Amino acid sequence: MRDKKRFVEKNSILVKEFDRYILEHPEFADKLPNNALIVMQIEGDEEFNNWARRTAKCVAEKNNPLVYVTITELKPVRSRIEKLKLELVA
């Protein structure tokens, strides 16, 4: 159960990153078939990849094509804050 929770959290993060990527590279979205079920994959993480594939096959509808999106490189997470203001109130 612990692995499932970890995989669900990892998948959520990857889906958010993929959404951002699509917003910045809309031409990539044109390559995706209509009604496709996107299955996130990470190069070198076979345990997660197998879980994602199994899960996708269980939830995929009959006429939905499966598309594996493999992330081959991921930059470190960092803040996007350019400026901020600090106000001491007490």
VEXVOVEX-221749 format. One line per 5 residues: number of its first residue (from 1); their letters; for each residue x, y negated, z negated of N, C-alpha, C, O. Coordinates in nm, 2 decimals. Example, Ala and Ser with C-alpha at 12.3 -4.5 7.8 and 13.67 -1.06 7.14 Angstrom:
2
1	AS	1.32/0.57/-0.78/1.23/0.45/-0.78/1.32/0.33/-0.78/1.42/0.33/-0.85 | 1.28/0.22/-0.71/1.37/0.11/-0.71/1.29/0.00/-0.79/1.34/-0.11/-0.80 $
END
This chain:
90
1	MRDKK	0.08/0.12/0.00/0.00/0.00/0.00/0.09/-0.13/0.00/0.05/-0.23/0.06 | 0.20/-0.12/-0.07/0.29/-0.23/-0.07/0.34/-0.27/0.06/0.35/-0.39/0.10 | 0.38/-0.17/0.14/0.43/-0.19/0.28/0.32/-0.25/0.36/0.35/-0.35/0.44 | 0.19/-0.21/0.35/0.09/-0.26/0.43/0.07/-0.41/0.40/0.06/-0.49/0.49 | 0.07/-0.45/0.27/0.06/-0.59/0.24/0.18/-0.67/0.29/0.16/-0.78/0.35 $
6	RFVEK	0.30/-0.62/0.28/0.42/-0.68/0.34/0.40/-0.70/0.49/0.44/-0.81/0.54 | 0.36/-0.60/0.56/0.34/-0.60/0.70/0.23/-0.70/0.74/0.25/-0.77/0.84 | 0.12/-0.71/0.67/0.02/-0.80/0.70/0.07/-0.94/0.69/0.04/-1.03/0.77 | 0.14/-0.97/0.58/0.20/-1.10/0.56/0.30/-1.14/0.67/0.29/-1.25/0.72 | 0.38/-1.05/0.71/0.48/-1.07/0.81/0.41/-1.10/0.94/0.45/-1.19/1.02 $
11	NSILV	0.31/-1.02/0.97/0.23/-1.04/1.10/0.16/-1.17/1.10/0.16/-1.24/1.20 | 0.11/-1.22/0.99/0.05/-1.35/0.98/0.15/-1.46/1.01/0.11/-1.55/1.09 | 0.26/-1.45/0.96/0.37/-1.55/0.99/0.41/-1.55/1.13/0.42/-1.65/1.20 | 0.42/-1.43/1.19/0.46/-1.42/1.33/0.35/-1.47/1.42/0.38/-1.53/1.52 | 0.23/-1.44/1.39/0.12/-1.50/1.47/0.12/-1.65/1.47/0.09/-1.71/1.57 $
16	KEFDR	0.14/-1.71/1.35/0.15/-1.86/1.34/0.26/-1.91/1.43/0.24/-2.01/1.50 | 0.37/-1.84/1.42/0.49/-1.89/1.50/0.46/-1.87/1.65/0.49/-1.96/1.73 | 0.39/-1.76/1.69/0.35/-1.74/1.83/0.25/-1.85/1.88/0.27/-1.90/1.99 | 0.16/-1.88/1.79/0.07/-1.99/1.82/0.14/-2.12/1.85/0.11/-2.19/1.95 | 0.24/-2.15/1.77/0.32/-2.27/1.79/0.40/-2.27/1.92/0.40/-2.36/1.99 $
21	YILEH	0.45/-2.15/1.95/0.53/-2.13/2.07/0.44/-2.15/2.19/0.48/-2.22/2.29 | 0.32/-2.10/2.19/0.22/-2.12/2.30/0.19/-2.26/2.32/0.17/-2.31/2.43 | 0.17/-2.33/2.21/0.14/-2.48/2.22/0.25/-2.55/2.29/0.23/-2.65/2.36 | 0.37/-2.51/2.26/0.49/-2.58/2.32/0.52/-2.53/2.46/0.59/-2.60/2.53 | 0.48/-2.41/2.49/0.51/-2.35/2.62/0.38/-2.29/2.68/0.36/-2.17/2.69 $
26	PEFAD	0.29/-2.38/2.72/0.16/-2.33/2.77/0.17/-2.24/2.89/0.08/-2.16/2.92 | 0.27/-2.25/2.97/0.29/-2.17/3.09/0.30/-2.02/3.05/0.27/-1.93/3.13 | 0.35/-1.99/2.93/0.36/-1.86/2.88/0.22/-1.80/2.86/0.20/-1.68/2.89 | 0.13/-1.88/2.81/-0.01/-1.83/2.79/-0.08/-1.78/2.92/-0.16/-1.69/2.92 | -0.04/-1.84/3.03/-0.09/-1.81/3.16/-0.06/-1.66/3.20/-0.13/-1.60/3.28 $
31	KLPNN	0.04/-1.61/3.14/0.08/-1.47/3.17/0.00/-1.37/3.09/0.01/-1.25/3.13 | -0.07/-1.41/2.99/-0.15/-1.32/2.91/-0.28/-1.29/2.98/-0.36/-1.38/3.02 | -0.32/-1.16/2.98/-0.45/-1.12/3.04/-0.56/-1.17/2.95/-0.55/-1.19/2.83 | -0.68/-1.20/3.01/-0.80/-1.24/2.94/-0.83/-1.13/2.84/-0.82/-1.01/2.87 | -0.88/-1.17/2.72/-0.92/-1.08/2.62/-0.82/-0.98/2.57/-0.85/-0.87/2.52 $
36	ALIVM	-0.69/-1.02/2.59/-0.58/-0.93/2.54/-0.57/-0.93/2.39/-0.59/-1.03/2.33 | -0.53/-0.82/2.34/-0.50/-0.81/2.20/-0.35/-0.82/2.19/-0.28/-0.73/2.24 | -0.30/-0.92/2.13/-0.16/-0.95/2.11/-0.10/-0.87/1.99/-0.16/-0.88/1.88 | 0.00/-0.80/2.02/0.06/-0.72/1.91/0.20/-0.77/1.89/0.29/-0.76/1.98 | 0.23/-0.83/1.78/0.36/-0.88/1.75/0.46/-0.78/1.72/0.43/-0.68/1.65 $
41	QIEGD	0.58/-0.79/1.77/0.69/-0.70/1.75/0.81/-0.78/1.72/0.83/-0.89/1.76 | 0.90/-0.72/1.64/1.03/-0.78/1.61/1.14/-0.69/1.65/1.15/-0.58/1.61 | 1.23/-0.74/1.73/1.34/-0.66/1.78/1.42/-0.61/1.66/1.46/-0.69/1.57 | 1.44/-0.48/1.65/1.52/-0.42/1.54/1.44/-0.38/1.42/1.50/-0.33/1.32 | 1.31/-0.41/1.41/1.23/-0.37/1.29/1.13/-0.27/1.33/1.01/-0.29/1.34 $
46	EEFNN	1.18/-0.15/1.35/1.09/-0.04/1.40/0.98/0.00/1.31/0.87/0.04/1.35 | 1.00/-0.01/1.18/0.90/0.02/1.08/0.78/-0.08/1.10/0.66/-0.03/1.10 | 0.81/-0.21/1.10/0.70/-0.30/1.13/0.64/-0.28/1.26/0.51/-0.28/1.28 | 0.72/-0.26/1.37/0.67/-0.25/1.50/0.57/-0.13/1.51/0.47/-0.14/1.58 | 0.61/-0.02/1.45/0.52/0.10/1.46/0.39/0.08/1.38/0.28/0.12/1.43 $
51	WARRT	0.40/0.01/1.27/0.28/-0.03/1.20/0.19/-0.12/1.28/0.07/-0.09/1.29 | 0.25/-0.22/1.35/0.17/-0.31/1.43/0.10/-0.24/1.55/-0.01/-0.27/1.58 | 0.17/-0.15/1.61/0.12/-0.07/1.72/0.00/0.02/1.68/-0.10/0.02/1.74 | 0.02/0.09/1.57/-0.08/0.18/1.52/-0.21/0.10/1.48/-0.32/0.13/1.52 | -0.19/-0.01/1.41/-0.30/-0.10/1.37/-0.37/-0.15/1.49/-0.50/-0.15/1.50 $
56	AKCVA	-0.30/-0.20/1.59/-0.36/-0.25/1.71/-0.45/-0.15/1.78/-0.56/-0.18/1.83 | -0.39/-0.03/1.79/-0.47/0.08/1.86/-0.60/0.11/1.79/-0.70/0.15/1.85 | -0.60/0.10/1.66/-0.72/0.13/1.58/-0.82/0.02/1.59/-0.94/0.05/1.59 | -0.78/-0.11/1.61/-0.88/-0.22/1.62/-0.91/-0.26/1.76/-1.01/-0.34/1.78 | -0.83/-0.22/1.86/-0.86/-0.26/2.00/-0.99/-0.21/2.05/-1.03/-0.10/2.02 $
61	EKNNP	-1.06/-0.30/2.12/-1.18/-0.26/2.18/-1.15/-0.19/2.32/-1.04/-0.21/2.37 | -1.25/-0.12/2.37/-1.23/-0.04/2.49/-1.16/-0.11/2.61/-1.07/-0.06/2.67 | -1.21/-0.23/2.64/-1.16/-0.30/2.76/-1.06/-0.41/2.73/-1.03/-0.49/2.82 | -1.01/-0.41/2.61/-0.91/-0.51/2.58/-0.77/-0.46/2.61/-0.72/-0.36/2.55 | -0.69/-0.52/2.70/-0.55/-0.48/2.72/-0.47/-0.51/2.59/-0.49/-0.62/2.53 $
66	LVYVT	-0.37/-0.43/2.57/-0.28/-0.46/2.46/-0.15/-0.52/2.52/-0.11/-0.48/2.63 | -0.10/-0.62/2.46/0.02/-0.69/2.50/0.11/-0.70/2.39/0.08/-0.76/2.28 | 0.23/-0.64/2.40/0.33/-0.65/2.30/0.42/-0.77/2.32/0.47/-0.79/2.43 | 0.42/-0.85/2.22/0.51/-0.97/2.22/0.62/-0.95/2.13/0.61/-0.94/2.01 | 0.74/-0.93/2.19/0.86/-0.90/2.10/0.94/-1.02/2.08/0.99/-1.09/2.17 $
71	ITELK	0.96/-1.05/1.95/1.04/-1.17/1.92/1.19/-1.12/1.91/1.22/-1.03/1.83 | 1.27/-1.18/1.99/1.41/-1.13/2.00/1.50/-1.22/1.92/1.61/-1.18/1.88 | 1.46/-1.34/1.89/1.54/-1.43/1.81/1.44/-1.53/1.74/1.35/-1.58/1.80 | 1.47/-1.55/1.61/1.38/-1.64/1.53/1.47/-1.73/1.45/1.56/-1.68/1.37 | 1.45/-1.86/1.46/1.53/-1.96/1.38/1.49/-1.95/1.24/1.37/-1.91/1.21 $
76	PVRSR	1.58/-2.00/1.15/1.54/-2.00/1.01/1.43/-2.10/0.98/1.42/-2.20/1.05 | 1.35/-2.07/0.88/1.24/-2.16/0.84/1.30/-2.29/0.78/1.39/-2.28/0.70 | 1.25/-2.40/0.82/1.29/-2.53/0.76/1.18/-2.62/0.76/1.08/-2.61/0.83 | 1.19/-2.72/0.68/1.08/-2.82/0.66/1.08/-2.91/0.79/1.18/-2.94/0.85 | 0.95/-2.95/0.83/0.94/-3.04/0.94/0.92/-3.18/0.90/0.89/-3.27/0.98 $
81	IEKLK	0.93/-3.21/0.77/0.91/-3.34/0.71/1.02/-3.43/0.76/1.14/-3.40/0.74 | 0.99/-3.54/0.82/1.09/-3.64/0.87/1.12/-3.74/0.76/1.23/-3.77/0.73 | 1.01/-3.79/0.70/1.02/-3.89/0.59/0.92/-3.86/0.48/0.82/-3.80/0.51 | 0.95/-3.90/0.36/0.84/-3.89/0.26/0.86/-4.00/0.16/0.96/-4.07/0.16 | 0.76/-4.01/0.07/0.76/-4.11/-0.03/0.73/-4.05/-0.16/0.65/-3.96/-0.17 $
86	LELVA	0.81/-4.08/-0.26/0.79/-4.03/-0.39/0.74/-4.14/-0.48/0.80/-4.25/-0.49 | 0.64/-4.11/-0.56/0.58/-4.21/-0.65/0.56/-4.15/-0.79/0.48/-4.06/-0.81 | 0.64/-4.21/-0.88/0.63/-4.16/-1.02/0.51/-4.23/-1.09/0.50/-4.35/-1.09 | 0.41/-4.14/-1.13/0.29/-4.20/-1.18/0.27/-4.19/-1.34/0.18/-4.25/-1.39 | 0.36/-4.11/-1.40/0.34/-4.10/-1.55/0.48/-4.08/-1.61/0.49/-4.07/-1.73 $
END
